Amino acid sequence: MEWTNPTSLWLLLLVAGALLMLWWGIRQKDRALQLFGDSAVVQRLMQADAWQWRWHRAGLLVAALSLIVFALAGPQLGTQQEEVRHEGFDLMIALDVSRSMLAEDVSPNRLERARGELKRLLPEIRGNRIGLVLFAEEATVQAPLTLDQSAIRLFLDVAHPDLIPLQGTNFNQLVTTLLGSFDDAPEQTGDAARAVLLVSDGENHVGDERRLARRLSDAGIVTFALGVGTTEGGRIPTGESGTGEEYHRDRDGNIVQSTLEPEILQTLARDGGYFQIGRGDATMDLSRELQRLDRAEFEAVTRSEPIDRYQWPLLLAIVLLGFERIFPWQREGTA
């Protein structure tokens, strides 16, 4: 036996209190009648009927209230198989975790801002399969396509450059990984849109953007891009404060200024659209574009669901209340 709302069982304490009050009331009435003389004579004079039933009526009321409390608690007994179907699109989020994403030209830094925007986006596209790829010089699938957004949030929380040993930005490797991630997707009925959301500052060290865009387009994948950072750029903390090397430097010892390169992202997202964090409500604009994608029915999933049984105690409570109304309070007395 399981309960959907077990805290409602505390209401049984109120039922116990009602029982005590009924008992106390009947006892007080008995004592008051005894002051007038013989209780049998007093009952006849009062024209009281079914005096012997007063405890029965109280018991029926208390039992009915107890059953109503059990119904409110939502008893569940047994299970049934339920087939769940979903309709939506497939979206792989590719999040750049290269060192340049630690630049602080947007607050608190590019990576933190990107994670925040993605968490805002997830509720807007609920019901679709979403996956997550982290990339720098290498790309790795952190979460395959799934309906479970809590898993995506979990991997977003731990996304950091330290997860990718080889640093840099390699869009060529990323595209290869993305194409493979869709090939491993579960079966679906119909032609749902397959889309990629590229979240990056656009710095690309390897790969021709136009050729990569064609590869994605030829595979039937619509690419969107979410730019993070500013064209003015920002410095990249090294995490080595106290050693005289607080920001990343080039070979000549100059502090590196990392800048957003929107042209590269725009080229990759020619089939979908380019959006930039900080320009209006980029998340909502992106959400509206994603909602226009084609949808298909995903493979049905069978799961066990508990069976609600609140109807039983509720019906029995109604029957008991009906019986309680049958017992008369008074009758015509004898002269």
Secondary structure, 3 states (H helix, E strand, C coil): CEECCHHHHHHHHHHHHHHHHHHHHHHHHHHHHHCCCCHHHHHHHCCECCHHHHHHHHHHHHHHHHHHHHHHCCEEEEEEEEEECCEECEEEEEEECCHHHHCCCCCCCHHHHHHHHHHHHHHHHCCCEEEEEEECCCEEEEEEEECCHHHHHHHHHHCCHHHCCCCCCEHHHHHHHHHHHHHCCCCEECCCCEEEEEEECCCCCECCHHHHHHHHHHCCEEEEEEECCCCCCEECECCCCCCCCCECECCCCCECEECCCHHHHHHHCCCCEEEECCCCCHHHHHHHHHHCCCCEEECCEEEEEEEECCHHHHHHHHHHHHHHHHCCCECCCCC
